[in-house]
Amino acid sequence: MRRFTGTRNVFGLVGVVLFSCLLGLSGSAQAQELRIAVITGLTGANAPWGKEVQTTAKLVEEEITAAGGFNAAGKKVKVTFKYYDSESSPEVAGAVTERAISDGCKFILTGPQSAAAFTSSEVGERAKVLSVDPYNTTVKLTDRGLKYYFRLCTHDAMVIPRSLEYIAHQEKRTGKKIKNVVIFTIDNILGRSKGDVYADLAPKMFPHWNLTEYIKYSTKTQDFTIFLNKFKANKIDLILGTQPPMDAILITRQARQIDWNPIALHSAHGGWYDPDYGKTLQWQAIGVTDTCYFSPFTKIPGLNAFNEKYKKRYGCDIPQGGANFACAITLIKDCVQRAGSIEVEEMRKAMVSADLTRLEYKEGEWWWIEHYGVKFDDKGQNMKADALTNLWTSPTRFEPVFPTEFATSVAPWPKLAWKELEKQYASKYPVGK
C-alpha cells in the first residue's frame, strides 16, 4: 500500500512540477510586452500638435493590436502605447518621462516641442531607455553625445536650406526677385534655432536681398499688428522664421486686416502647416506655404488608403505630426524584428544599424508614409531625412510644390493680394463655416 501511495505521490509531484512549468511558460509569454511612451502636449500652447500625435497613435495602435503585435525571433510581442500629457512644459515632460520609465516603457516618443525633447531624452539617457524623436529640429539635440537618442526628422541646418532652395526656385521660375526680408521668429528654443540658421544662410544664398532685421518676438505676443504695420511701411517682401499654430493664424489674419501683401507668406516647420491653420482661416490660408516633412497627397504606395481611413475617423487629412509618429512606429517595429528581442541594448544596436528605404503604408504592417528613409549617423541623426514644401490650395488641401519631383501643384509667386484672394475664394470658403 505504501509503494502504491508513494507512486501516486510521485505522479502527483510530477503533475505539480509540469503544471508549474506550464505556468512559467505562460508567464514568460505574457511578459513579452513592449511598452512605448507617447509624451506630448495635450494641454498648453502645443496642444494642437499634441492632438495630431495622439489621433494617429490611436489608429496605428489598433492596427498593431489587430495584427497580434510585433514579431521578435518568431514570437509575437504585445505592443502597448502609454499616453502622457507634458502640458507643453519641458519640466513636466521630464517628470512624466520618469513616470513612463517606472511604468516599464522601453521607448520614449516625445511630441513636437524641442525644449521638452531635451529634458525627456536626458532622463531617458540616464535610465538607458531609448528615445526616438520624430519631430524636433533644434540642431543641438544631436550634439549632446547621447547613446540612446535617435532623431528621425531633419534638423534646422537641413530643413532651412530646403526652405531657401524653394524660394530660389520660385525666383528663378518667375523672375520675380525678393528685395527686403525680415527674420521674424518666436523667441524660444525652436524659433531661435531656425532664425539663426536663416540669418547665417540667407545672405550667402541671396546676396541681392536686403536683410533688414532679425526679430525674436515674445512668446506672450497676441497682437502682431505693430510688427506687420512696420513691415508694410518698409515694403518687406518676405518674413522668415517659425511660429506656433495660433501665432501663424493671428499673423495671417492681421496681415489681411491691414492689407499687407508680401510676395510670399512662408515658414519653415511652423504652425502654418497645421490642419487648424486651414480650418480656421479658410480662404485666407490659400497660397501660403510651409517647408516641413509631409503632405497626405505625396505619391507613396498605400498613403491614400491610410489617409482615407484617417479622414473617415477624424474628419480631416493625416497631419504632419501624425505622419511622423507613424514613421517612428515603423522604425521601432523594424528594430524589434531585426533584434529578435525587446531587450533595450539589442534594440539600440538595431537602431544604430537601421537602413530603411521602403516607403509604403500596409495596414497592420508598415506605416512609412514620408518621402525619405532612415540611416543614422554616429550622433543619432537620420541622414536620409529631407524636407518638403507644401502649399495650401484650399482650406483642406496642403499639397507638395517642392522639390519638383514630388510636386502635385505649383505655388503662385507672388501670392495673390488679399482683395483678389477674397474675390476668388471667399464665397466658396467663407470664414466661420
C-alpha positions as CSV (number, residue, x, y, z in Angstrom):
1,M,0.0,0.0,0.0
2,R,2.8,2.4,0.8
3,R,4.5,1.7,-2.5
4,F,1.2,2.4,-4.3
5,T,0.7,5.5,-2.3
6,G,4.3,6.6,-3.0
7,T,3.9,6.0,-6.7
8,R,0.7,8.0,-6.6
9,N,2.5,10.8,-4.8
10,V,5.3,10.7,-7.3
11,F,2.9,11.1,-10.1
12,G,1.2,13.9,-8.2
13,L,4.5,15.6,-7.7
14,V,5.3,15.3,-11.4
15,G,2.0,16.8,-12.2
16,V,2.6,19.7,-9.9
17,V,6.0,20.3,-11.5
18,L,4.6,20.1,-15.0
19,F,1.8,22.4,-14.1
20,S,4.3,24.8,-12.6
21,C,6.4,24.7,-15.7
22,L,3.4,25.4,-17.9
23,L,2.5,28.3,-15.7
24,G,6.1,29.6,-16.0
25,L,6.0,29.3,-19.8
26,S,2.6,31.1,-19.8
27,G,4.1,33.9,-17.6
28,S,7.1,34.1,-19.8
29,A,4.8,34.5,-22.9
30,Q,2.8,37.1,-21.2
31,A,6.0,39.0,-20.2
32,Q,6.7,39.6,-24.0
33,E,5.2,43.1,-24.0
34,L,6.8,46.2,-25.4
35,R,5.6,49.5,-23.8
36,I,6.0,52.7,-25.8
37,A,5.6,56.0,-24.1
38,V,3.9,58.8,-26.1
39,I,4.7,62.0,-24.3
40,T,3.2,65.1,-25.9
41,G,1.5,68.3,-25.0
42,L,-2.3,67.6,-24.9
43,T,-2.8,70.9,-23.0
44,G,-1.0,74.2,-23.2
45,A,0.5,76.0,-26.2
46,N,1.4,72.9,-28.2
47,A,-1.9,71.1,-27.7
48,P,-2.8,71.3,-31.4
49,W,0.4,69.5,-32.3
50,G,-0.1,67.0,-29.4
51,K,-3.6,66.1,-30.7
52,E,-2.1,65.3,-34.1
53,V,0.2,62.8,-32.5
54,Q,-2.4,61.1,-30.3
55,T,-5.1,60.7,-33.0
56,T,-2.6,58.9,-35.3
57,A,-1.2,56.9,-32.4
58,K,-4.7,55.5,-31.6
59,L,-5.2,54.4,-35.2
60,V,-1.8,52.7,-35.5
61,E,-2.2,51.1,-32.1
62,E,-5.5,49.5,-33.2
63,E,-3.8,48.1,-36.3
64,I,-0.9,46.7,-34.4
65,T,-3.2,45.0,-31.9
66,A,-5.4,43.5,-34.6
67,A,-2.2,42.1,-36.2
68,G,-1.2,40.5,-32.9
69,G,1.7,42.8,-32.1
70,F,5.3,42.8,-33.4
71,N,7.5,39.7,-34.2
72,A,10.7,39.0,-32.4
73,A,12.6,35.8,-33.1
74,G,9.4,34.1,-34.3
75,K,7.4,35.1,-31.3
76,K,4.6,37.7,-31.0
77,V,5.3,40.7,-28.9
78,K,2.3,42.6,-27.5
79,V,2.7,46.3,-28.1
80,T,1.1,48.8,-25.7
81,F,1.2,52.6,-26.0
82,K,1.2,54.6,-22.8
83,Y,0.0,58.2,-23.1
84,Y,1.3,61.1,-21.0
85,D,0.5,64.8,-21.2
86,S,3.6,67.0,-21.0
87,E,1.3,70.1,-20.6
88,S,3.6,71.7,-23.2
89,S,6.2,72.1,-20.4
90,P,9.8,70.9,-20.5
91,E,9.7,70.4,-16.7
92,V,6.5,68.3,-16.9
93,A,7.9,66.3,-19.8
94,G,10.9,65.3,-17.7
95,A,8.6,64.3,-14.8
96,V,6.3,62.2,-16.9
97,T,9.3,60.6,-18.6
98,E,10.3,59.4,-15.2
99,R,6.8,58.0,-14.7
100,A,6.9,56.3,-18.1
101,I,10.2,54.6,-17.2
102,S,8.7,53.4,-13.9
103,D,5.7,52.1,-15.9
104,G,8.1,49.8,-17.9
105,C,8.3,51.8,-21.1
106,K,11.4,51.0,-23.2
107,F,10.8,53.6,-25.9
108,I,10.1,57.3,-25.3
109,L,8.5,59.3,-28.1
110,T,8.3,63.0,-27.2
111,G,5.9,65.2,-29.2
112,P,6.6,68.4,-31.1
113,Q,8.5,70.7,-28.6
114,S,12.3,70.9,-28.7
115,A,12.6,72.0,-25.1
116,A,10.6,69.0,-23.9
117,A,12.7,66.7,-26.1
118,F,15.8,68.0,-24.4
119,T,14.6,67.2,-20.9
120,S,12.8,63.9,-21.8
121,S,15.8,62.5,-23.7
122,E,18.2,63.4,-20.9
123,V,16.0,61.4,-18.4
124,G,15.8,58.5,-20.9
125,E,19.6,58.5,-21.3
126,R,20.3,58.2,-17.6
127,A,17.9,55.3,-17.4
128,K,19.2,53.7,-20.6
129,V,15.8,53.9,-22.3
130,L,15.5,54.6,-26.0
131,S,14.3,58.0,-27.2
132,V,13.0,58.2,-30.7
133,D,12.3,61.8,-31.8
134,P,10.1,62.1,-34.9
135,Y,9.6,65.9,-34.7
136,N,12.1,68.3,-33.1
137,T,14.6,70.1,-35.3
138,T,16.8,72.1,-33.0
139,V,20.3,71.3,-34.1
140,K,21.8,70.9,-30.7
141,L,19.6,67.9,-29.8
142,T,22.0,65.6,-31.6
143,D,25.1,67.4,-30.4
144,R,25.0,66.1,-26.8
145,G,26.8,62.7,-27.3
146,L,23.7,60.7,-26.2
147,K,23.7,56.9,-27.0
148,Y,20.0,56.3,-26.6
149,Y,18.6,59.3,-28.5
150,F,17.7,59.0,-32.2
151,R,16.2,61.8,-34.3
152,L,14.1,60.7,-37.2
153,C,13.4,64.1,-38.8
154,T,15.7,66.7,-40.2
155,H,17.4,69.3,-38.0
156,D,17.3,73.0,-38.8
157,A,20.6,73.0,-40.7
158,M,18.9,70.5,-43.0
159,V,15.4,72.0,-43.3
160,I,16.2,75.7,-43.6
161,P,18.3,75.1,-46.8
162,R,15.4,73.4,-48.3
163,S,13.1,76.3,-47.4
164,L,15.6,78.7,-49.1
165,E,16.0,76.4,-52.1
166,Y,12.2,76.6,-52.6
167,I,12.4,80.4,-52.6
168,A,15.3,80.4,-55.1
169,H,13.3,78.1,-57.3
170,Q,10.4,80.5,-57.2
171,E,12.6,83.5,-58.0
172,K,14.2,81.6,-61.0
173,R,10.9,80.2,-62.2
174,T,9.1,83.6,-62.3
175,G,11.8,86.2,-62.5
176,K,10.2,87.9,-59.5
177,K,13.0,88.7,-57.0
178,I,12.7,89.3,-53.3
179,K,14.2,92.5,-52.1
180,N,13.5,93.3,-48.5
181,V,13.5,90.5,-45.9
182,V,12.9,90.2,-42.1
183,I,13.7,87.2,-39.9
184,F,10.7,87.1,-37.6
185,T,10.5,84.2,-35.3
186,I,9.2,83.2,-31.8
187,D,11.7,83.7,-29.0
188,N,12.0,80.1,-27.8
189,I,14.5,77.4,-28.5
190,L,12.7,76.3,-31.7
191,G,12.4,79.8,-33.1
192,R,15.9,80.9,-32.2
193,S,17.4,77.7,-33.8
194,K,15.6,78.3,-37.1
195,G,16.2,82.0,-37.0
196,D,19.9,81.6,-36.5
197,V,20.2,79.2,-39.5
198,Y,18.2,81.6,-41.7
199,A,20.5,84.5,-40.6
200,D,23.6,82.5,-41.5
201,L,22.4,81.1,-44.8
202,A,20.2,83.7,-46.4
203,P,22.9,86.4,-47.0
204,K,25.1,83.7,-48.6
205,M,22.4,82.3,-50.9
206,F,20.8,85.6,-51.8
207,P,23.3,88.4,-51.9
208,H,20.7,90.6,-53.6
209,W,18.4,90.5,-50.5
210,N,18.3,93.4,-48.0
211,L,18.0,91.6,-44.7
212,T,16.7,94.4,-42.6
213,E,16.1,92.9,-39.2
214,Y,16.2,89.8,-37.0
215,I,13.3,90.0,-34.6
216,K,12.6,87.4,-31.9
217,Y,9.1,88.2,-30.6
218,S,7.9,87.3,-27.1
219,T,6.1,84.0,-26.6
220,K,3.3,86.2,-24.9
221,T,2.6,88.2,-28.0
222,Q,-1.1,88.2,-29.1
223,D,-1.2,91.3,-31.3
224,F,1.2,91.3,-34.2
225,T,-0.1,94.5,-35.9
226,I,2.7,96.7,-34.6
227,F,5.2,94.5,-36.4
228,L,3.1,94.0,-39.5
229,N,2.4,97.7,-40.0
230,K,6.2,98.3,-39.8
231,F,6.7,95.5,-42.4
232,K,4.1,97.1,-44.7
233,A,5.7,100.6,-44.3
234,N,9.2,99.2,-45.1
235,K,7.9,97.2,-48.1
236,I,9.0,93.9,-46.7
237,D,8.6,91.1,-49.3
238,L,9.1,88.1,-47.1
239,I,9.4,87.1,-43.4
240,L,11.5,84.1,-42.5
241,G,11.2,82.1,-39.3
242,T,8.8,79.8,-37.4
243,Q,5.7,80.4,-35.3
244,P,3.3,78.0,-33.5
245,P,-0.2,77.4,-34.9
246,M,-2.1,80.2,-33.0
247,D,0.6,82.8,-33.8
248,A,0.6,81.8,-37.5
249,I,-3.2,82.2,-37.6
250,L,-3.0,85.6,-35.9
251,I,-0.2,86.8,-38.2
252,T,-2.1,85.8,-41.3
253,R,-5.4,87.2,-40.1
254,Q,-3.9,90.6,-39.1
255,A,-1.8,90.8,-42.3
256,R,-5.1,90.7,-44.2
257,Q,-6.8,93.2,-41.9
258,I,-4.1,95.8,-42.6
259,D,-3.9,94.7,-46.2
260,W,-0.2,93.9,-46.1
261,N,0.7,91.9,-49.3
262,P,4.2,90.5,-49.3
263,I,5.4,88.4,-52.2
264,A,5.0,85.3,-50.0
265,L,3.8,84.1,-46.7
266,H,6.2,81.3,-46.0
267,S,7.5,79.5,-42.9
268,A,9.7,76.5,-42.0
269,H,8.2,73.8,-39.9
270,G,5.9,76.2,-38.1
271,G,2.2,76.4,-37.3
272,W,1.4,77.2,-40.9
273,Y,1.2,73.6,-41.8
274,D,-1.2,72.7,-39.0
275,P,-4.7,71.5,-40.1
276,D,-6.2,74.1,-37.7
277,Y,-4.5,76.8,-39.8
278,G,-6.5,75.9,-42.9
279,K,-9.7,75.1,-40.9
280,T,-9.6,78.4,-39.0
281,L,-8.6,80.8,-41.8
282,Q,-10.5,79.2,-44.7
283,W,-9.9,81.3,-47.9
284,Q,-7.2,83.3,-46.1
285,A,-4.9,80.3,-46.0
286,I,-4.8,79.8,-49.7
287,G,-1.4,80.5,-51.3
288,V,0.5,80.1,-48.0
289,T,3.5,77.7,-48.0
290,D,5.5,75.9,-45.3
291,T,8.6,73.8,-45.5
292,C,8.1,70.7,-43.4
293,Y,8.2,66.9,-44.0
294,F,4.8,65.6,-45.1
295,S,1.8,66.1,-47.3
296,P,-1.0,63.5,-47.4
297,F,-1.0,64.0,-51.2
298,T,2.5,62.7,-51.7
299,K,2.7,59.8,-54.1
300,I,3.6,57.0,-51.8
301,P,2.1,53.5,-52.2
302,G,-0.9,53.0,-49.8
303,L,-0.8,56.5,-48.4
304,N,-4.1,57.5,-50.0
305,A,-5.8,54.4,-48.4
306,F,-4.4,55.3,-44.9
307,N,-5.4,59.0,-45.4
308,E,-8.9,58.0,-46.2
309,K,-9.1,55.7,-43.2
310,Y,-7.8,58.6,-41.0
311,K,-10.2,61.1,-42.6
312,K,-13.2,58.7,-42.0
313,R,-12.3,58.6,-38.3
314,Y,-11.3,62.2,-37.7
315,G,-12.8,64.2,-40.5
316,C,-9.5,65.6,-41.9
317,D,-6.3,64.5,-43.7
318,I,-3.4,63.0,-41.8
319,P,-1.4,65.9,-40.3
320,Q,2.4,66.1,-40.3
321,G,2.7,65.2,-36.6
322,G,0.7,62.1,-37.2
323,A,2.8,61.1,-40.2
324,N,6.0,61.5,-38.2
325,F,4.6,59.3,-35.4
326,A,3.6,56.6,-37.9
327,C,7.1,56.5,-39.3
328,A,8.6,56.3,-35.8
329,I,6.5,53.2,-35.0
330,T,7.6,51.6,-38.3
331,L,11.2,52.1,-37.3
332,I,10.6,50.6,-33.9
333,K,8.9,47.6,-35.4
334,D,11.8,47.0,-37.8
335,C,14.3,47.2,-35.0
336,V,12.4,44.8,-32.8
337,Q,12.2,42.3,-35.7
338,R,15.9,42.6,-36.6
339,A,17.0,42.5,-32.9
340,G,14.8,39.4,-32.3
341,S,14.4,40.8,-28.8
342,I,12.8,43.6,-26.8
343,E,15.9,44.0,-24.6
344,V,17.0,47.6,-24.8
345,E,20.6,47.0,-25.7
346,E,19.7,44.7,-28.5
347,M,17.1,47.2,-29.9
348,R,19.7,50.0,-29.6
349,K,22.1,48.0,-31.8
350,A,19.3,47.6,-34.3
351,M,18.7,51.3,-34.3
352,V,22.3,52.1,-34.9
353,S,22.3,49.7,-37.9
354,A,18.9,50.8,-39.3
355,D,18.8,51.4,-43.1
356,L,15.2,51.7,-44.3
357,T,14.2,52.6,-47.8
358,R,10.7,51.1,-48.1
359,L,8.1,53.9,-48.5
360,E,4.7,52.4,-48.1
361,Y,1.6,52.0,-46.0
362,K,0.3,48.4,-45.5
363,E,-2.4,48.0,-42.9
364,G,-1.1,46.5,-39.6
365,E,2.4,46.0,-41.0
366,W,4.1,49.2,-42.3
367,W,3.4,52.9,-41.9
368,W,6.3,54.7,-43.6
369,I,4.4,57.5,-45.3
370,E,7.1,60.2,-45.7
371,H,9.4,60.7,-48.7
372,Y,12.7,59.6,-47.1
373,G,14.1,56.6,-45.3
374,V,16.3,56.1,-42.3
375,K,20.0,55.7,-41.7
376,F,21.6,57.3,-38.5
377,D,25.0,58.9,-38.2
378,D,27.1,58.5,-35.1
379,K,25.2,61.3,-33.4
380,G,21.8,59.6,-33.8
381,Q,20.7,61.9,-36.7
382,N,18.8,60.4,-39.6
383,M,20.9,61.4,-42.6
384,K,18.2,60.3,-45.1
385,A,15.7,62.8,-43.6
386,D,14.5,65.5,-46.0
387,A,12.0,68.3,-46.2
388,L,9.0,69.1,-48.4
389,T,7.5,72.5,-49.2
390,N,3.7,72.4,-49.3
391,L,1.0,74.9,-50.4
392,W,-2.5,75.5,-49.1
393,T,-4.6,75.1,-52.3
394,S,-7.8,75.0,-50.3
395,P,-8.5,75.1,-46.5
396,T,-8.3,71.3,-46.5
397,R,-5.6,70.6,-49.1
398,F,-1.9,71.1,-48.3
399,E,-0.1,69.9,-51.5
400,P,3.6,69.4,-52.2
401,V,5.2,72.0,-54.5
402,F,8.9,71.5,-53.9
403,P,11.2,69.5,-54.6
404,T,9.5,69.4,-58.0
405,E,9.7,65.6,-58.3
406,F,7.2,65.4,-55.5
407,A,5.0,68.3,-56.6
408,T,1.3,68.0,-57.3
409,S,0.7,71.7,-57.6
410,V,2.6,75.0,-58.4
411,A,2.7,77.8,-55.8
412,P,1.8,81.3,-57.1
413,W,4.6,83.8,-57.0
414,P,3.8,86.4,-55.9
415,K,1.0,85.3,-53.7
416,L,-2.4,86.7,-54.7
417,A,-3.2,90.0,-52.9
418,W,-5.8,89.8,-50.2
419,K,-8.5,91.6,-52.2
420,E,-8.1,89.3,-55.2
421,L,-7.9,86.2,-53.0
422,E,-11.1,87.2,-51.3
423,K,-12.8,87.9,-54.6
424,Q,-11.9,84.4,-55.9
425,Y,-12.4,82.3,-52.9
426,A,-14.3,83.9,-50.0
427,S,-17.8,82.8,-51.2
428,K,-16.5,79.2,-51.6
429,Y,-14.6,79.0,-48.4
430,P,-16.2,81.6,-46.0
431,V,-14.5,82.2,-42.7
432,G,-16.5,80.8,-39.8
433,K,-18.0,77.8,-41.7
